[in-house]
């Protein structure tokens, strides 16, 4: 199973189109908020099932603020992260996800990619493919692959 994880496109979808052309057919696309009204367009171009949650800039959106999904055998929390104050620390998100029984918590908001497998909950943030904030400021996204044994693998990628 191949999953494309993105966040914080902020209605600037050109790089998302480039990524979709580059990665080819995906089994699922996950957008972790701040699509700013582009959710129908994203669903249209994705070519696979799409999961989207609302971000802090998705004003008047009907998108859910969180979603629980299964990815392979992994119970996964999707959230933008601003309600967990992830710009300051990921500890609140990590603890809440652990208590609620999630194996993976995916979030955006910081515009900085992260794969943290150090505890019982794997934290995933794809950064932003439109407005990156990490050193070097390269647009980023994550490819998640679940192999035949059910093991999840994550790769941070840059445009």
N, C-alpha and C positions, 0 to 999 in steps of 0.2 A: 504494500500500500504506500503510495506517494502522496504527501500532503504539502501544499504550499502555504506558508504562514507569513502574513503581512500585517502591517498596521500603519496608521497615521498617514494615509495618502492625501488627506485634506483636499479632496476634489481635484487633485493633480494626478490624473491617471495614466499619463504618458509612460512613466517608468513601469507601472504595473503591466501595461501592454507589452513592453519590452521583455519583462520577466516572463510573462506567459508564453511569448514566442520562443524565448530561450530555453525554458524548462520542458516544454512539450506537454503532453497529456498528463494531467494529475488526476488522482482519485477524489481529492477534496481540496478546496481552498478555504482557509480560515482568515478572516479579517478582524483584527482586534480593536476596531473603533477609530473614530474620526475619519469616516468616509465622507462626511458632510453632504449627504443627499445623493451620493453616487452608488448606493447599494443596488439599485435596479440595473444600472450600467455594468457594475461588477459582476452581477449574476449572469448578465447577458454575454459577457466576453469570456467568462471563466471556462466554459466547456466541461464543467463538473459540478457536483453539489457544493454549495457555498454556505458557510456559517459566518454571520456578522453580528457583532455586539455594538452597542452604542458607546461612543466616547464622550469626553467632556465638551467637544465642539459639535456634537450631533444634536443641535437644538431642535426641539419639536419632533424628534424622531420617534417612531414607533418600535425601533429596535430594542430588544431586551438589554438591560444593563449587564446581565450575566447569562451564560448558558452552560449547561452541563451536557457533555456529549461523550460517547465512547469512541475511542480511536484504537482499533484492535481490542486488546484486553485492558486498555488503560482508561480509567475514569478520569475525565479531563474537564477542568474549569476554564471557561473563556471569560475574560473580563478586560476592560480597558485598563484598569488599575488605579485610576485617580481616586476612587473611593477608599482604596487601601494606602494612599499616600506613598506610592511606589517611587516618586521622585526623591524621597528622603531615605527610605529603607524598604526592603522587600520582606522584612520579618513579619509584618502583620498579614500580608497575603500568604506567605509560607505557612504560618501557624493556622490561619483560618482554613486554608485548603487541607492541611493535615487533619485538623479536627473534623472536618466535613467528609473525610475519607477519599480525597482525590489523590491520584498518583502524579498528575501533571497539572500545573496551573500556567496558563498562557495569558500574557498581558502586553499592553503597549504603553502609550503615554509618554515614556521617557525619551523616545526617539533614539535609543541606544540598544544595540543587540546584546542579548544575554542568554547563555545556556548554563544553568546552575544545577548540577546533579549531586550536590554535596549532602543532601538530606533525604528524608523519606518522600519529599515532594520535589519533582523536577520543575524548575521555573524556566519558562521560555519567553523571551521577548525578541521579536524579529527586528526591532529598531524601526526605522522609517525609510521607505523607498522614495519619499518625496522631500522630506526635510530632516536629514540626518543630523545628529548632534554629537556623535562620538568623535574622538580624535580622527582626523583625516576626512571627516564628514562625507563618507561614501555611502550612497543609498544601499540599504541592506534588507535582506529577507532570509527566512529560514526554510530549508527543505527538511521535512521529517520523513523518514522511511521506516516502515515496520517490516522487518524481514520475515522469512518463512517460519522462524521459531517464535515470532511474536515480539522480538526485541526491537525497541525504538532506537533510531539513530538520528542525530540532528547535525545539520551543516549550516553554519552561517555563511551566506553568500553576499557578494557585493557587485554592484553594477560598475 
